Amino acid sequence: MCTAWPCFSQSQPPAEEVVTIDAHATTTPFPHFWEQMFGSGRAILTLREAYREDLRAVKKVADFRYVRFHAILHDEVGVYNEDEHGNPVYNFAYVDSIYDGLLKNDVRPVVEISFMPKKLAFNPDALHPFWYKQNVSPPKSMERWDDLIQHFAQHLVERYGIDEVSQWYFEVWNEPNIDFWNGIPRQESYFELYDHTAGTLKSVSPRLRVGGPATAAAQWVPEFLQHTADNHIPVDFVSTHGYADDTVHNMFGTHEDIPMDDRVGRAIAKVRGEIDHSPTPHLPLFWTEWNVPGMMEARDTIYVGPALANTVRESAGNVDMLSFWTFSDVFEEGGPTSTPFRGDFGLRAFDGINKPSYYAYGLLHQLGDQRLANTSHNLIVTRTSNGDLAIAAWNLVDPGHQGLSREPEPPSVRRPAKREGRDAASRPGPRKRPAAVGSHGQTQKPYTRPGRTAKPRDRTPRPGADRASQWNSPPQPYSECPGPDSNRRLATLNRPNPDRIASPLHRASEKEIPTTERQRKFVHQKAEQINEAPHGGIALLYC
């Protein structure tokens, strides 16, 4: 048995939820689909050293294989121009630098083919309101568009080789069902763009992998797959997006009461069902953008860990890659960032500061690749390659809500005596979320092993220290789990730590960055707010 944890409901008196784990339960493959692809702003940002430092830092804690970003065809990348006679001129110098930088760091691109070069645009003034003003017009000539895609793909194959580029993915455009595409009518004009793009890519090499429709709010998938089947258009994968704070009406077309915490998992299941019932039922599904709700700057807080784990639990088996938007706050949709902790999307804040979400990914990375059946809504039980159980347990407290304060005892972890059959899980009363060790929003004393004394740390920012080394905690991935089985380990990476200012933040950089006293005070204040916000917690148990 893996402990009985007190669970405090906001509207009910304290109760207990006992979760029993059968170590001999049926297992299924559990690929780490949530950590293989990440999103990241737009193409030109990849040339910045801060971006590449963030990429390397995230790759240290996650199985980071692919990255997706917007605007490889934006004019700032310089791919397309026209001479004085109106003839196309192609320049792939920045494209090479962008993809060279990724491959040097062992990350491959998911090439989002967007946006429209102004000189190729039907409407050069069709600019999106984002700060970098991408053009969202259809091309003025499909023949010119085909020529651009042919030169682009041929250049990639010649530079990197077909064996390499065939392992990339090409996604046609971004969210054409909303204001990132102004073709009229939207769906019909996008399908025309997709048909030309997919056909041209396959003409360069049938090994190139192409897909779409890359829509917002999980829309257009049945129509897209029917269109490609009816017209014999190649499609190697389905991609779409959905965020936890997308409306139920936009994502499902209904007025159901679906909690935000469950919307992404439900939407993924919906789209998987649409693919299964389509003329091409075996296509992989890539969810190329998602994130937790953004209200109250929740994306900077420890809420992300439990929300991520819950989405992984709900999505397992229905999606092939689940791409968190984004891995870095080197991000300029609203303009350049000047301070950390603004509620942005990334795992790493401005100036290389790790957020709690960074640690959530590091924690879930340690799960095994076989999942054991379990009925709890607050656990993922896995088996590692060496036969141990790795169990993620969480307490999900939504932004704006708070659990009761308590001082929990450190848990014990026991292995049940072997017995025939499956153990029954005792879950008295209605569904409740167990309070995982180190749950945020709860008063907790620092626990030390017997014979050791907890010493308070100096909580004053060090003058002259760079933000990353100042606010990122030293690596302490495990603490021993006390109890009868002393060899059990407990990882509590995603929890508030009373000994650290901005826990759980991790040392990732030794560079010196000039920092003013005002900036240090700001980071200190935001870190304390993150540490005090009542957004639940997540822990990892090894048994």
C-alpha positions in Angstrom: 0.0 0.0 0.0 1.3 3.5 -0.9 0.2 5.5 2.2 -3.2 7.0 3.2 -3.2 10.7 2.8 -5.6 13.1 4.5 -7.6 15.0 2.0 -9.2 18.4 2.8 -12.2 19.5 0.7 -13.1 23.1 0.7 -16.8 22.5 1.4 -16.6 19.3 3.4 -15.0 18.2 6.7 -11.6 16.5 6.5 -11.8 13.0 5.2 -9.3 10.3 4.1 -8.8 8.8 0.7 -6.9 5.5 0.8 -5.4 4.6 -2.6 -4.3 1.0 -2.9 -1.8 0.2 -5.7 -1.6 -3.3 -7.0 2.0 -3.9 -8.0 0.8 -6.8 -10.2 -1.9 -4.9 -12.1 -2.1 -5.0 -15.8 0.5 -2.8 -17.5 0.3 -0.9 -20.8 3.0 0.9 -22.7 3.5 4.4 -21.5 5.5 6.5 -24.0 6.5 9.9 -22.7 4.3 11.7 -25.2 4.1 14.9 -23.2 7.8 15.8 -23.2 8.9 15.0 -26.7 7.8 18.3 -28.4 7.7 21.8 -27.1 6.6 25.1 -28.7 8.6 28.3 -28.7 7.5 31.6 -30.2 8.8 32.3 -33.7 11.8 31.2 -35.8 14.1 34.2 -35.5 14.2 33.9 -31.7 16.1 30.6 -32.0 19.2 32.6 -33.0 19.4 34.2 -29.6 21.8 32.7 -27.0 19.1 33.1 -24.3 16.8 30.9 -26.3 19.4 28.3 -26.8 20.4 28.3 -23.2 16.7 27.7 -22.3 16.5 24.8 -24.8 19.6 23.2 -23.3 18.2 23.6 -19.8 14.9 22.0 -20.6 16.6 19.2 -22.5 18.4 18.3 -19.3 15.1 17.5 -17.5 12.8 16.3 -20.4 13.0 14.0 -23.4 13.0 17.0 -25.7 13.2 15.8 -29.3 11.2 18.3 -31.4 10.5 22.0 -31.3 7.8 23.9 -33.1 7.7 27.6 -33.8 5.9 30.1 -36.0 7.1 32.2 -38.9 9.9 30.4 -40.7 8.8 32.4 -43.8 8.5 35.8 -42.1 10.3 38.6 -43.9 12.7 38.9 -40.9 14.1 35.5 -41.8 14.7 36.8 -45.4 13.6 33.7 -47.3 11.6 35.3 -50.1 12.2 38.5 -52.1 11.6 39.6 -55.7 14.0 41.4 -58.0 13.3 44.5 -60.1 11.5 42.4 -62.7 9.3 40.6 -60.1 11.2 37.3 -60.3 11.5 35.3 -57.0 14.8 35.5 -55.1 15.4 33.0 -52.4 17.8 33.3 -49.4 18.1 30.5 -46.9 21.1 31.8 -44.8 19.0 32.5 -41.7 17.1 29.2 -42.2 20.3 27.4 -42.1 21.4 29.1 -38.9 18.1 28.4 -37.3 18.1 24.7 -38.1 21.8 24.2 -37.6 21.4 25.6 -34.0 18.6 23.1 -33.3 20.4 20.1 -34.6 23.6 21.0 -32.8 21.5 20.7 -29.6 20.0 17.4 -30.7 16.5 18.8 -31.3 14.7 18.5 -34.6 12.1 20.9 -36.0 8.5 20.5 -36.5 8.4 22.9 -39.4 5.3 25.1 -39.2 5.1 26.5 -42.7 4.1 30.1 -42.0 3.6 33.0 -42.5 3.3 34.8 -45.9 6.2 36.8 -47.2 4.8 40.3 -48.0 5.9 40.3 -51.6 4.2 37.0 -52.1 1.0 38.0 -50.3 -2.3 38.7 -52.0 -2.8 41.4 -49.4 0.5 42.8 -48.2 -1.3 44.8 -45.5 -3.0 41.7 -43.9 -0.9 42.0 -40.8 -1.7 40.1 -37.5 -1.8 42.3 -34.4 1.1 40.4 -32.7 4.1 42.6 -32.1 6.1 41.0 -34.9 3.3 41.7 -37.4 3.2 38.5 -39.5 1.3 38.5 -42.7 -1.7 36.2 -42.7 -2.8 36.6 -46.3 -3.1 33.8 -48.9 -0.5 34.0 -51.7 -1.0 36.2 -54.7 -0.1 33.2 -56.9 -0.3 29.5 -56.0 2.3 28.8 -58.7 4.7 31.2 -56.9 3.8 29.5 -53.5 4.5 26.1 -55.0 7.9 27.3 -56.3 8.8 28.7 -52.8 7.9 25.5 -51.1 9.8 23.4 -53.7 12.9 25.5 -53.3 12.6 25.5 -49.5 12.2 21.7 -49.2 14.9 21.0 -51.8 17.3 23.2 -50.0 16.7 21.4 -46.7 17.2 18.0 -48.3 20.4 19.1 -50.0 21.9 20.6 -46.9 20.9 18.0 -44.3 20.2 14.9 -46.3 16.9 13.1 -46.8 17.7 10.6 -44.0 17.7 13.5 -41.6 14.9 15.7 -43.0 12.6 12.6 -43.3 12.6 12.6 -39.5 11.2 16.1 -39.4 7.5 17.0 -39.6 6.0 19.7 -41.9 2.9 21.3 -40.6 0.9 23.6 -42.9 0.2 27.0 -41.4 -1.0 27.9 -37.9 -4.6 28.1 -36.7 -6.2 28.9 -40.1 -9.7 28.8 -38.5 -9.1 32.1 -36.6 -7.2 35.4 -37.4 -3.9 33.8 -38.4 -5.4 33.2 -41.9 -7.6 35.6 -43.8 -8.4 33.5 -46.9 -12.0 33.7 -48.0 -13.8 31.4 -47.3 -11.4 30.4 -44.5 -11.7 26.6 -44.6 -11.9 26.2 -48.4 -9.0 28.5 -49.0 -6.9 26.8 -46.3 -7.6 23.4 -47.9 -6.3 24.7 -51.2 -3.1 25.9 -49.5 -2.7 22.6 -47.8 -3.2 20.6 -51.1 -0.6 22.6 -52.9 1.9 22.5 -50.0 1.6 18.8 -49.3 1.8 17.9 -53.0 4.9 20.0 -53.5 6.6 18.6 -50.5 5.9 15.0 -51.6 7.2 15.9 -55.1 10.6 16.8 -53.5 10.6 13.4 -51.7 7.7 11.1 -50.7 9.6 10.6 -47.4 8.8 14.1 -46.2 6.1 14.0 -43.6 3.3 16.6 -43.9 0.1 17.2 -41.9 -2.5 19.7 -40.6 -4.9 21.4 -40.1 -3.1 23.0 -37.1 -6.4 24.5 -36.0 -7.3 26.3 -32.8 -9.7 24.8 -30.3 -9.7 21.3 -31.9 -11.7 22.3 -34.9 -12.0 21.2 -38.6 -10.4 17.7 -38.1 -13.3 15.7 -39.6 -13.7 18.1 -42.5 -10.0 18.1 -43.2 -9.7 14.3 -43.2 -12.7 13.9 -45.4 -11.3 16.5 -47.8 -7.9 14.8 -48.0 -9.4 11.4 -48.5 -11.9 12.5 -51.2 -9.2 14.4 -53.2 -6.3 11.9 -52.6 -4.2 14.5 -50.8 -1.3 13.2 -48.7 -1.5 13.5 -45.0 0.9 11.8 -42.6 -0.3 13.2 -39.2 -3.1 15.2 -37.8 -2.3 18.3 -35.8 -4.5 20.7 -33.8 -4.5 22.8 -30.7 -6.5 23.2 -27.5 -5.9 25.1 -24.3 -7.4 24.5 -20.9 -9.0 28.0 -21.0 -10.5 27.6 -24.5 -14.3 27.8 -24.2 -16.4 24.7 -24.1 -18.4 26.0 -27.0 -15.4 26.6 -29.2 -13.7 23.3 -28.4 -16.8 21.0 -28.2 -19.6 22.9 -29.8 -21.7 22.4 -26.7 -22.6 24.3 -23.5 -21.6 21.5 -21.1 -20.0 22.3 -17.8 -16.5 20.9 -18.3 -13.9 22.1 -15.8 -10.8 23.7 -17.3 -8.6 21.0 -15.8 -10.4 18.4 -17.9 -10.9 20.3 -21.2 -7.6 19.4 -22.9 -7.9 15.7 -22.1 -11.5 15.6 -23.2 -10.7 17.5 -26.5 -7.9 15.1 -27.3 -10.2 12.1 -26.8 -12.8 13.8 -29.0 -10.3 14.4 -31.9 -8.9 10.9 -31.5 -12.4 9.6 -32.0 -12.8 11.8 -35.1 -9.7 10.3 -36.6 -10.7 6.8 -35.7 -14.0 7.3 -37.5 -12.4 9.0 -40.6 -11.3 7.4 -43.9 -7.8 7.4 -42.5 -8.2 6.0 -39.0 -4.6 5.2 -38.1 -3.0 8.6 -38.5 -1.0 9.8 -35.5 -2.3 12.8 -33.5 0.0 15.7 -32.6 -1.4 18.3 -30.2 1.0 21.0 -31.3 -0.1 23.7 -28.7 -1.6 23.5 -25.2 -1.1 25.0 -21.8 -2.9 25.4 -18.5 -5.3 28.3 -17.8 -3.6 31.7 -17.9 -5.7 33.6 -15.4 -4.1 35.0 -12.2 -0.6 34.4 -13.7 -1.1 30.7 -12.9 1.5 29.6 -15.5 4.2 31.0 -13.3 3.0 29.0 -10.3 3.2 25.5 -8.9 -0.4 24.9 -10.2 1.2 23.9 -13.5 2.6 20.6 -12.0 -0.7 19.0 -10.9 -2.5 20.4 -14.0 0.2 18.9 -16.3 0.0 15.5 -14.5 -3.8 15.4 -14.7 -3.7 16.2 -18.4 -1.1 13.5 -19.0 -3.3 11.0 -17.1 -6.4 11.9 -19.1 -4.6 12.0 -22.5 -2.5 8.8 -22.3 -3.3 6.5 -25.2 -5.1 9.1 -27.3 -2.2 11.4 -28.5 1.2 10.7 -29.9 2.9 14.1 -29.0 1.5 16.7 -26.7 3.4 20.0 -27.2 3.5 22.5 -24.3 3.4 26.1 -25.5 6.1 27.1 -24.7 9.4 25.9 -23.2 10.8 29.5 -22.9 9.7 33.0 -22.1 12.0 34.2 -24.8 8.8 35.1 -26.5 7.5 38.3 -28.1 3.9 38.0 -29.3 3.2 41.0 -27.1 6.6 42.7 -27.5 10.0 42.3 -25.8 10.1 41.0 -22.3 11.9 43.1 -19.7 11.0 41.3 -16.4 10.4 37.7 -15.3 7.2 36.3 -13.8 4.5 38.0 -16.0 2.4 34.9 -16.3 3.9 34.0 -19.7 3.7 30.5 -21.2 7.2 29.1 -20.7 9.0 26.7 -18.4 11.9 29.2 -18.0 11.3 32.8 -17.2 13.2 35.8 -18.5 16.9 35.8 -17.7 17.0 32.0 -17.4 15.0 31.5 -14.2 13.3 28.1 -13.9 9.6 28.1 -13.0 7.8 25.5 -11.1 6.6 24.0 -14.4 10.3 23.3 -15.3 10.4 21.0 -12.2 7.1 19.4 -13.0 8.5 18.2 -16.3 11.7 17.1 -14.6 9.6 15.1 -12.1 7.3 13.4 -14.6 10.3 12.6 -16.8 11.3 10.0 -14.1 8.1 8.0 -14.6 8.6 4.6 -16.1 7.5 3.4 -19.6 4.9 0.9 -18.4 1.7 2.1 -16.8 -0.1 0.1 -14.2 -3.9 0.2 -14.1 -5.2 2.3 -11.2 -8.6 4.0 -10.7 -7.4 7.1 -8.8 -7.8 10.5 -10.5 -4.7 11.8 -8.7 -2.1 9.2 -9.5 -0.1 7.9 -12.4 1.5 4.5 -11.5 4.3 3.3 -13.7 7.1 0.7 -13.7 10.6 1.6 -14.6 13.1 -0.4 -16.6 14.7 -1.8 -13.4 11.3 -3.1 -12.1 10.7 -0.3 -9.5 7.4 1.5 -9.3 7.5 5.3 -10.0 4.3 7.0 -8.9 3.3 10.6 -9.5 0.8 11.8 -7.0 -0.7 15.3 -6.9 -3.1 17.7 -5.3 -4.8 19.9 -7.9 -6.0 23.3 -6.4 -7.2 25.7 -9.1 -6.2 29.3 -9.2 -8.4 31.4 -6.9 -9.1 28.4 -4.6 -7.3 27.3 -1.5 -7.2 24.2 0.7 -7.2 24.1 4.4 -3.9 24.8 6.2 -2.4 21.9 8.0 1.0 20.5 9.1 1.2 17.0 7.6 3.4 14.3 8.9 5.9 12.9 6.4 4.3 9.9 4.7 5.4 6.3 4.9 5.5 4.0 1.9 4.8 0.4 2.4 4.8 -2.5 0.0 1.9 -4.8 0.5 2.3 -8.5 1.1 2.0 -10.4 -2.2 -1.5 -11.9 -2.7 -3.5 -13.4 -5.5 -5.7 -11.1 -7.5 -5.9 -7.3 -7.6 -6.2 -5.2 -4.5 -9.4 -3.2 -4.2 -9.0 0.6 -3.9 -10.8 2.0 -0.9 -12.2 5.4 -1.8 -14.9 6.4 0.7 -17.3 9.2 -0.1 -17.2 11.4 -3.2 -14.1 12.0 -5.3 -11.5 14.0 -3.4 -7.9 14.9 -4.3 -5.2 13.5 -2.0 -2.9 16.1 -0.5 0.4 15.1 -1.9 3.5 15.6 0.1 4.6 19.2 0.0 1.3 20.4 -1.4 1.3 24.1 -2.1 -1.0 26.3 -0.1 -0.6 24.3 3.1 1.6 25.1 6.0 4.5 22.7 6.2 7.5 22.5 8.5 10.8 21.5 6.9 11.4 17.8 7.5 14.9 16.6 8.3 16.2 13.2 8.7 16.8 12.0 12.3 20.0 13.4 13.7 19.9 16.5 11.5 18.8 20.0 12.3 17.1 22.3 9.8 19.0 25.5 9.4 17.2 28.5 8.0 18.8 30.0 4.9 19.5 33.7 4.4 16.5 34.8 2.3 18.1 38.1 1.2 19.0 38.4 -2.5 22.7 38.5 -3.0 23.9 41.8 -4.6 25.6 41.4 -8.0 24.4 37.8 -8.5 22.7 37.0 -11.9 19.1 36.1 -11.7 19.4 32.5 -12.8 22.0 31.5 -10.2 20.4 33.7 -7.6 16.9 32.2 -7.9 17.5 28.7 -9.3 18.0 26.3 -6.4 20.9 23.8 -6.4 19.9 20.4 -7.7 18.3 18.2 -5.0 16.2 15.8 -7.0 15.4 13.4 -4.1 14.9 13.3 -0.4 14.7 10.0 1.5 11.2 8.9 2.3 11.1 8.1 6.0 9.2 5.0 7.2 9.7 1.3 7.6 11.3 0.9 4.2 14.3 3.2 4.4 15.4 2.5 0.8 12.3 4.2 -0.6 12.9 7.6 -2.1 10.6 10.6 -2.4 11.1 13.3 -5.1 9.4 16.5 -4.2 10.7 18.8 -6.9 7.5 20.6 -7.5 6.7 21.9 -4.0 7.2 24.9 -1.8 10.4 24.7 0.2 10.6 26.9 3.3 14.3 27.0 3.0 14.4 28.6 -0.4 13.1 31.9 -1.7 11.8 30.9 -5.2 11.5 27.1 -4.8 11.4 25.0 -6.8 13.9 26.9 -8.9 17.1 25.3 -10.1 20.7 26.5 -10.7 21.1 26.5 -14.5 23.5 29.4 -15.3 26.7 30.8 -13.9 26.8 33.9 -16.1 26.9 37.3 -14.6 24.0 39.6 -15.6 23.9 43.1 -14.3 20.9 43.4 -12.0 19.6 46.5 -10.3 18.4 46.6 -6.7 14.9 47.3 -8.0 15.0 44.3 -10.3 16.2 42.0 -7.4 13.4 43.2 -5.2 10.9 42.6 -8.0 12.1 39.0 -8.5 12.2 38.4 -4.8 8.6 39.6 -4.4 7.3 37.5 -7.4 9.2 34.5 -6.1 7.6 34.8 -2.7 4.1 35.2 -4.3 4.7 32.0 -6.3 5.8 30.2 -3.1 2.7 31.3 -1.2 0.1 30.8 -3.9 -2.3 27.9 -3.0 -2.1 25.9 -6.2 -1.6 22.3 -5.1 1.5 20.2 -5.4 3.0 17.1 -7.0 5.3 14.5 -5.7 7.1 11.4 -7.1 7.3 8.2 -5.1 9.7 5.3 -5.9 8.7 1.9 -4.5 
